[in-house]
Structure formats: structure tokens, C-alpha cells
Amino acid sequence: MSTLTIDQFKHALRDFAAARDWDQFHSPKNLSMALIAEAAELVEHFQWLTEEQSKTLPADKRSEVELEMADIFTYLVRMADKLDIDLLAAAEKKLKMNAEKYPADRVRGSAKKYTEY
């Protein structure tokens, strides 16, 4: 288990990009496109699997999924850094908003969107 904080990881990514002179390519536009490309690669690992198969991946497939998720996280952290967004604060804010949109006593066991109930 990692002991890095998101802030420490953000700084490590900055250093990594700077050492390779890649910061010039890391615009929010380019990072968002790279992020969605990695998300599509993640989806490929689950395409055509049953629900049960998606929950019980073989070790080699799980390892590949882990790396795709790391790529997504990396681009997301880098993009948040470029836009000066605190990801944890944004996620906490969104969780509170979702709690209001989806009150547990009203939506328990339902996959309906908040506009459907």
C-alpha cells in the first residue's frame, strides 16, 4: 500500500514531466483526451465479460486493469494540478451533492437516475 498523498503524487508528476520537457504537452485539453483514451482501454478489459467474470478477473487481467486505472488516475491528477483543482475537495463536494440528489431512504436498491423518481 502506498504512503504517498495525492499532493505528493501531484508533485512527483510535475517533476516527471519537467525532467522530460513534457509540460508543454500537458494542457487540460490534451490531458482530458489522454484520460478518456485510457478509460477506453480500461473498458476493453471488461467488454464481453459477464457480470460475474468482471468481478473475478484472473491475476494477469487484474494486473492489466490495475495499470489502466493507474494511467487514468495519473492523467486525472495531472489535469487537476493544471487547473488548480483540489480533487479530494471536489470529490467531497460531489458526494454531498449526490447525497442530496439520492437520499438513501428514497433510492435504496434502485438504479434510477434522480430525475426518474
C-alpha positions, -999 to +999 in steps of 0.1 A: +000+000+000+013+034-009+020+061+017+020+089-009-006+116-006-023+129-037-003+162-032+030+143-031+020+123-062+010+156-080+045+170-073+061+137-084+042+140-117+053+176-121+089+166-117+085+136-140+070+158-168+096+186-162+125+162-165+112+151-199+102+185-211+066+172-214+049+200-196+045+218-229+021+190-240+001+188-208-026+212-215-060+205-199-073+197-234-046+171-241-047+156-207-085+152-209-081+134-243-054+112-229-076+104-199-106+093-220-083+072-242-070+054-211-106+050-198-115+033-231-085+009-227-099+001-192-134-007-207-118-030-232-108-054-204-144-058-194-160-059-228-180-091-234-175-104-198-204-114-177-211-096-145-196-124-126-165-126-148-159-089-143-158-094-105-134-123-106-106-114-130-077-137-134-044-124-119-029-113-152-060-095-163-064-078-129-028-066-132-035-051-166-067-034-152-047-021-123-022-004-148-050+011-168-066+025-137-032+040-127-030+057-161-064+072-156-056+084-121-023+098-133-039+119-160-067+130-137-042+142-110-021+159-136-052+177-151-064+188-117-029+202-110-030+222-143-065+236-134-057+241-097-085+218-086-083+201-053-095+166-063-104+154-028-123+186-020-141+183-054-150+147-047-162+155-012-184+183-026-198+159-053-205+132-026-226+158-007-245+168-038-252+132-046-264+125-011-290+153-016-300+140-051-302+104-040-315+102-004-309+066+008-344+062+021-358+070-013-335+053-037-322+022-018-320-007-043-328+014-073-306+023-102-329+050-115-314+085-122-325+112-098-347+127-125-367+095-127-382+093-092 
